[in-house]
């Protein structure tokens, strides 16, 4: 079961390239003739049509102008922007720091009724304590070289997490046991975070599963952390970018992956025992 969080982006960009090619053909122009009329290198049209080079908005306007299809430019530019929004580099999202990014997600969280999260490295944001969130966001700020507003960003993340206490929603979380062992912040911060996880497991509308280290012959391997919003959208966090998947076919792949990962997870008393053991190991 291959998961490619960027394939939706490739498909959207491919569809845009195909539409541009059709406009050129309808105008009766060769790729070389279009490039010549636009003042481009003769290979540029071919690179755009074969999705080797992404067109800019100015490229699209000029392409349509040369082909006598200026009325289609606005729609094509909207398609370009939609494709770009699927794969967004963190440097673009975090140029002024992390707080704004946390706040921008609030409307999506408020309209979601069912959350499903898988994490192999860190505790999901919805379940983070203030100290854990601040420590993690400070590390992210330092690594990415963005303004350190980690304290304010942590406050914004916690404000966003208020949906966790609204009982008309459902939360299903699957963690690799490694998440309980990777230390974010000092031992006190980590102990507080794990203690919070224990308390969350008692909420009837929350399901927390932990995949133990001892699972043998796993039917599903560890993948990038992802968060599912109902059955409409998946956000996957890569080191360099956030990938948004909204195509039903790809959302269904994440649904299958979550089900496979969930089937391996310990719950209830067994999950709480794994969390308690991790707290004890902190000393």
Secondary structure, DSSP 8 states (H G I E B T S, - for coil): ----TTHHHHHHHHHHHHHHHHHHHHTT--HHHHHHHHT--TTHHHHHHTTSS---HHHHHHHHHHTT-GGGHHHHHHHHHHHHHHEEEHHHHTTT-SHHHHHHTHHHHHT-SEEEEEESSS--GGG--HHHHHHHHHHHHHHHT----HHHHHHHHHHHGGGGG-TTSEEEEEEETHHHHS--S-HHHHHHHHHHHHHHTT-TTEEEEEE-TT--S-SS-----EEEETTTEEEEE-SSEEEEE--HHHHHHHHHHHHHHHHH-B-HHHHHHHHHHHHHHT-
